[in-house]
Amino acid sequence: MRTSHFHLVPRRLQRGITIVEFMVSIAIGMIVVAALATLIADQSSNRAEVDRAGRLIESGRYSARVLADELQMAGYWGEISLSPAAPAAWADPCGANPAVPTQAEQVAAMGLHITGFDVPGTAARPGYNGTAALPALAGGGNVTLSCLPNLKPGTDVLVVRHADSNSTPYENGSGVPVVGTLGAAANGNRLFTQAGLNPTTSLFETRFDLGANAATAFELKRKDKVTMATVRRFVTRIYYVSTCSVCSGTPDAIPSLKMLELDKGGATAGELAWADPVTISEGVENLQVEYGFDAAATKDGAPDGADIAASSLTAVGDWAAVVSVKLFILARSIERSPGFTDAKSYPLGLAGAMVPAAGEEAKYKRHVFSQSVRLVNPSFRRSL
């Protein structure tokens, strides 16, 4: 019997993949990449939104803190214990000639530790000021606030006056004012104040003059009648809302809280100057301020519940009775939020509630910050 031998041919190993497998793998890979891209895009968008919200909160809180700190210094005049007399008529806080505010103008306004102005709006709108003009001046015309560049219509302006609590830059190691330091180029045309005893009459007096005149103007003494009394810098600061943050060249469109400060003047005696505006916080688009008054009937240094008003006051003498302030700061994000439409209402005290207009204005997120501040210096003096 013949036996047949079957030779088994070994199966060849498969090399490569088929076109179907290749297409399936590509499809799966594309799905994974798309999912990762979507995840990263969402994370990036969320992170950007968190950053915008963080800057918004920081801007509003910082603005409130700066204004509160400044207001708590309002009316501080060092050793002066009695409230200076308020002027009888309005004067423009920028000065009759804003380019060169004078020493006499600043001293005359000393009795106004704080003043506020409702900048007229271009049209009536809740949350912003009306269209009424600024206060009238005794010599005709109205307050212009022309020293405030890019001032945003419809917002409030806040003017604060006080003496600088830090007198050390003008003193020696023992705390005694140095005439040479006061008269140096950096301080010669700055305005200073001194309160103390007249060495001739032994009566308490107050002096105001430029640092250049320190040798003859600031001769008042302390209680020992020997040591020169403390000399303090006269501070006038104006806070306002600007339509831009960087306003030189081609201005941006970022509304900002800015501060203008009285600085040293030029070579002409008695003429001062305003420093360049400083941006406090970007994204602040509205500032509304309310004031609490200590009525003459009580005069206890505390605000009376019924005497709360916005800054649309016409009687200049009323401002000496302001003992508290409530701030309403409307801050918005600097950048638009994709897909966001702001339909909220933002209460701003007596000014009403602001509702963003449709269109570009509604694409920004906003938040209202409020802060109540007691004006401790005028409050204390009125209670004496």
Residue pairs with C-beta under 8 A, 6 or more apart in sequence:
17 25
45 338
49 337
52 333
52 334
52 335
52 337
52 365
53 333
53 365
55 283
55 333
55 334
56 283
56 331
56 332
56 333
56 365
56 366
56 367
57 367
59 281
59 282
59 283
59 284
59 331
60 281
60 283
60 284
60 329
60 331
60 367
60 368
60 369
61 369
62 280
62 281
63 257
63 280
63 281
63 284
63 329
63 331
63 369
64 327
64 329
64 369
64 370
64 371
66 257
66 259
66 280
66 281
67 158
67 239
67 327
67 329
67 371
67 373
68 327
68 371
68 373
70 160
70 237
70 239
71 114
71 160
71 325
71 373
71 375
72 373
72 374
72 375
72 376
73 160
73 162
73 165
73 235
73 377
74 113
74 114
74 160
74 161
74 162
74 375
74 377
74 378
75 83
75 113
75 114
75 161
75 162
75 375
75 377
75 378
75 381
76 162
76 163
76 165
76 377
77 84
77 110
77 162
77 163
77 193
77 195
77 206
77 232
77 377
78 163
78 193
78 195
78 230
78 232
79 195
79 196
79 229
79 230
80 195
80 206
81 381
81 384
82 381
82 384
83 111
83 320
83 378
83 381
83 382
84 110
84 111
85 111
85 320
86 111
86 112
86 316
86 317
86 319
86 320
87 108
87 109
87 111
87 112
87 316
88 316
88 317
89 137
89 138
89 316
90 135
90 136
90 137
90 138
90 143
90 316
91 105
91 108
91 109
91 137
92 98
92 137
92 143
92 144
92 145
92 146
93 109
93 115
93 143
93 145
93 147
93 159
93 236
93 238
94 101
94 144
94 145
94 146
94 147
94 148
94 238
94 274
95 101
95 102
95 105
95 147
96 102
96 105
98 146
98 147
98 274
99 273
100 265
100 266
100 268
100 271
100 272
100 273
101 147
101 262
101 271
101 272
101 273
101 274
102 270
102 271
102 272
103 191
103 208
103 209
103 210
103 270
103 271
103 272
104 270
106 161
106 191
106 208
106 234
106 236
106 262
106 272
107 191
107 208
109 161
109 236
110 161
110 208
111 320
112 159
112 161
112 316
112 319
112 320
113 160
113 161
113 162
113 319
113 320
113 322
113 375
113 377
113 378
114 158
114 159
114 160
114 161
114 291
114 319
114 322
114 325
114 375
115 158
115 159
115 311
115 319
116 156
116 157
116 158
116 159
116 289
116 291
116 310
116 311
116 313
117 134
117 135
117 143
117 145
117 156
117 157
117 159
117 311
118 129
118 130
118 132
118 134
118 156
118 310
118 311
118 312
119 129
119 134
119 145
119 151
119 152
119 153
119 154
119 155
119 156
119 157
119 240
120 129
120 130
120 131
120 132
120 133
120 134
120 153
120 154
121 128
121 129
121 130
121 131
121 153
121 154
122 131
122 153
122 154
123 131
124 130
124 131
125 154
125 354
126 351
126 352
126 353
126 354
126 355
127 286
127 288
127 330
127 346
127 348
127 351
127 352
127 353
127 354
127 355
128 153
128 154
128 155
128 286
128 351
128 354
129 153
129 154
129 155
129 156
129 312
129 351
130 312
132 312
133 142
134 142
134 143
134 144
134 145
135 142
135 143
135 313
135 314
135 316
136 142
136 143
136 314
137 143
145 151
145 157
145 240
147 238
147 260
147 274
148 157
148 238
148 240
148 242
148 258
148 260
148 277
149 242
149 247
149 277
150 242
150 243
150 244
150 247
150 251
151 157
151 240
151 241
151 242
151 243
152 240
152 241
152 242
152 243
152 255
152 285
152 286
154 286
155 240
155 241
155 286
155 287
155 288
156 240
156 241
156 287
156 288
156 289
156 310
156 311
157 238
157 239
157 240
157 311
158 238
158 239
158 240
158 287
158 289
159 236
159 237
159 238
159 239
160 235
160 236
160 237
160 238
160 239
161 234
161 235
161 236
161 237
162 235
162 377
163 193
163 232
163 233
163 234
163 235
164 232
164 233
164 234
164 235
165 232
167 175
167 177
167 230
167 231
167 232
167 233
168 175
169 181
170 177
170 178
170 181
170 182
170 187
170 192
170 211
170 231
170 233
171 177
171 178
171 181
171 230
172 178
175 230
176 227
176 228
177 194
177 214
177 218
177 228
177 229
177 230
177 231
179 214
179 215
179 218
181 187
182 188
182 192
182 211
182 212
182 214
182 218
182 231
183 211
183 212
183 213
183 214
183 215
184 211
186 264
187 211
187 264
188 210
188 211
188 212
188 264
189 210
189 211
189 212
189 264
189 265
189 266
189 267
189 271
189 272
189 273
190 210
190 211
190 233
190 234
190 263
190 264
190 272
191 208
191 209
191 210
191 233
191 234
191 262
191 272
192 208
192 209
192 210
192 211
192 214
192 218
192 231
192 232
192 233
192 234
193 206
193 207
193 208
193 231
193 232
193 233
193 234
194 206
194 207
194 217
194 218
194 220
194 229
194 230
194 231
194 232
195 204
195 205
195 206
195 207
195 220
195 229
195 230
196 204
196 205
196 220
196 221
196 222
196 228
196 229
196 230
197 203
197 204
197 205
197 220
197 221
197 222
197 223
197 225
197 229
198 204
198 205
198 219
198 220
198 221
199 219
199 220
199 221
199 225
202 225
205 220
207 217
207 218
207 220
208 234
209 217
209 218
210 217
210 269
210 270
212 269
214 231
218 228
218 229
218 231
219 228
220 228
220 229
221 227
221 228
221 229
222 228
222 229
222 230
234 262
235 261
235 262
236 261
236 262
237 259
237 260
237 261
237 262
238 259
238 260
238 261
239 257
239 258
239 259
239 280
239 287
240 257
240 258
240 260
240 287
241 255
241 256
241 257
241 258
241 284
241 285
241 286
241 287
242 255
242 256
242 257
242 258
242 277
242 279
243 251
243 253
243 255
244 251
244 252
244 253
244 254
244 255
244 256
245 252
245 254
245 255
245 256
245 279
245 282
246 252
246 254
247 277
254 282
254 283
254 334
255 283
255 284
255 285
255 332
256 279
256 280
256 281
256 282
256 283
256 284
257 279
257 280
257 281
257 284
257 287
257 329
258 277
258 278
258 279
258 280
259 277
259 278
259 280
260 274
260 275
260 277
260 278
261 274
261 275
261 278
262 272
262 273
262 274
262 275
263 272
263 273
263 274
263 275
264 272
264 273
265 271
265 272
265 273
266 273
281 331
282 334
283 331
283 332
283 333
283 334
284 329
284 330
284 331
285 330
285 331
285 332
285 366
286 328
286 329
286 330
286 348
286 354
287 327
287 328
287 329
287 330
288 310
288 327
288 328
288 330
288 348
288 349
288 350
288 351
289 310
289 311
289 325
289 326
289 327
289 328
290 308
290 309
290 310
290 325
290 326
290 328
290 349
290 350
291 308
291 309
291 310
291 311
291 313
291 322
291 324
291 325
291 326
292 303
292 304
292 307
292 308
292 322
292 323
292 324
292 325
292 326
293 303
293 304
293 307
293 308
293 309
293 318
293 321
293 322
293 323
294 300
294 301
294 302
294 303
294 304
294 307
294 321
294 323
294 379
294 382
295 304
295 307
295 321
296 321
298 304
299 382
299 383
300 382
300 383
301 323
301 378
301 379
301 380
301 381
301 382
301 383
302 323
302 379
302 383
303 323
303 324
308 326
308 350
309 350
310 349
310 350
310 351
313 319
320 378
321 382
322 375
322 378
323 374
323 375
323 378
323 379
323 382
324 372
324 373
324 374
324 375
324 379
325 372
325 373
325 375
326 349
326 370
326 371
326 372
326 373
327 369
327 370
327 371
327 372
327 373
328 347
328 348
328 349
328 351
328 368
328 369
328 370
329 368
329 369
329 370
329 371
330 346
330 348
330 354
330 366
330 367
330 368
331 366
331 367
331 368
331 369
332 364
332 365
332 366
333 364
333 365
333 366
335 364
336 360
336 363
336 364
337 363
337 364
337 365
340 363
340 365
341 362
341 363
342 356
342 361
342 362
342 363
342 364
342 365
342 366
343 355
343 356
343 362
344 355
344 356
344 366
345 353
345 354
345 355
346 353
346 354
346 355
346 366
346 368
347 353
347 368
348 354
348 368
349 370
356 362
356 364
356 366
